[in-house]
């Protein structure tokens, strides 16, 4: 047995958060994690000293729209090789699994994309990011909050409309559809939420004009997340708390956050984390140019302008990013100093939302050590990650992140 000692677990469990708590991890001859044990205070266990570095599973991205020039809603069977290359890139970027996001599009395109994703899921192999069920971001969105979503493909919520979109594609994290973003204040949305929850699909409030009370009612109906908190919804105002205020008061609704410093100011991101560290779920919201150089790219029939990791339409509408998921972790940790909470927001919190309830030390058992992430702080205070036994990941030549 190979033993790793003096390490920390980046989790949300009380045992992981005990100040100064250290752990030792046993790795068997096959490279699998076989033991995860707390180290008594003051003891010096034998083994490879990690010097207080953190151990976590890989990242899980619940909102990613494509990459390497592929937009998930435009997928065809001929795109399978490039899709597999994207999944390999994501794995190299520390992402273990994604919910491929299908923004509002024509029903025929959505069904075709689900078919291609289903085939890619069947072709999974080690060294590739795993495809979970898709995230349907639309088409049941409020027109006035649609952002970059095309107005011509928005639909009124109904069970019939849902069946027309995904009939034959099951629900749940391991099936074809895992997550649906909708505007719960729209007529017909309550019935749709019931149907989705009955099918095991997570429902998220997003691109919505809901006020605090409407958001609160939707949480009671089963809505469990906010899609990119603050964006495409009412903000947090002292006389109108809106969906964010309602979610903070409710205490269990996941708060999706694009931690690039542009979609949400660093100070507001830090405040959100300090108010609700266990509710925060970092997402990338990466678009098709993820993995490509800055410049002008096509997005359906429109042009997408990419600069310093941010994507905008020609009219200036903010559309997404090209930053890796774990870049959001390092930025949030630098802004607020809550390192383990920032790591957990991209590695553990998404799993919790999709139904994983095991404590982190149990979740790690049986995993290949090489599939996990080791996090450390550099001399300049920045947070870096690497696969165990591999070199630390350096920033990818992107512009400096905004500071709070």
Secondary structure as UniProt FT lines:
FT   STRAND          2..9
FT   HELIX           14..17
FT   TURN            19..20
FT   STRAND          22..27
FT   TURN            29..30
FT   STRAND          32..39
FT   TURN            41..42
FT   STRAND          48..49
FT   TURN            51..52
FT   STRAND          54..56
FT   STRAND          59..64
FT   STRAND          66..67
FT   TURN            68..69
FT   STRAND          70..71
FT   HELIX           72..74
FT   HELIX           77..79
FT   HELIX           80..92
FT   TURN            93..94
FT   STRAND          95..103
FT   HELIX           107..122
FT   TURN            126..127
FT   STRAND          130..131
FT   STRAND          134..137
FT   HELIX           143..145
FT   TURN            147..148
FT   HELIX           151..153
FT   HELIX           159..166
FT   TURN            167..168
FT   TURN            173..174
FT   STRAND          177..182
FT   TURN            184..185
FT   TURN            187..188
FT   HELIX           189..198
FT   TURN            199..200
FT   STRAND          202..205
FT   HELIX           212..221
FT   STRAND          225..226
FT   TURN            229..232
FT   HELIX           242..250
FT   STRAND          254..258
FT   TURN            259..260
FT   HELIX           266..275
FT   TURN            277..279
FT   STRAND          280..283
FT   TURN            288..291
FT   STRAND          295..299
FT   TURN            300..301
FT   STRAND          302..307
FT   TURN            308..309
FT   STRAND          310..313
FT   TURN            314..315
FT   STRAND          318..321
FT   HELIX           325..336
FT   HELIX           339..347
FT   HELIX           349..353
FT   TURN            354..355
FT   HELIX           360..364
FT   TURN            365..366
FT   HELIX           369..371
FT   STRAND          373..377
FT   TURN            379..380
FT   STRAND          383..386
FT   TURN            388..389
//
